[in-house]
């Protein structure tokens, strides 16, 4: 458990610490819709820079930003081009990037619409914005919950299905989006929607403990992504393109 004084740290979310199957799968989906080879890429909310380091296999023009100086200092030991900045005020000129990635970040920023507007401003015409964001219909809340002044971390069942006032009281530190909610973050932007879908988890932790169960879940739920059951996936997966 985490006590109340650590709320600021809790609100930042947990960054990726290692690269596993789940991260590989998400990166493959990004590459399917947004070319990364030689591209100018921005990772908003880069944390320790794990994605920045991996994406540099495809391009050496990759920048990561985050608001947590401690994480950036740690990440800078192994990853270049990490900067301290907020998503609502990007320190880049218009049209600087070919691809902007927000991987499980938009739910933590102070103003999600302003962050999306800045991402749109920072990409060139024809460029892409890639979003992964928590799905309100997923049966588990993955950011933990507050019970009074105590914070309990873990996958909490059915919290996201509660009415907004109760859900937001339990999880004041992270949003979860309905389909309408995620669309609202970019509804005023003149973008072309390339993809609006959902993804299920990588199940890496389950694989580590019970390989057979993890493989069973992967097989069943990854097939479900091609059916209406995708609406219960862990995250929204959205790719937007700026008109030429």
Secondary structure, DSSP 8 states (H G I E B T S, - for coil): -EEGGGHHHHHT-----S--HHHHHHHHHHHHHS--TT--EEEET-TTTHHHHHHTTT-S-EEEEES-HHHHHHHTTT-S-EEE-BTTB-SS-TT-EEEEEEES-TTTSS-HHHHHHHHHHHEEEEEEEEEEEEBTTSSEESS-EEETTEEE-S-EETGGGS-HHHHHHH-TT---B-HHHHHHTTTTS-EEEEEEEEE----HHHHHH-HHHHHHHHHHHHHHTTSGGGGGSSEEEEEEEE--
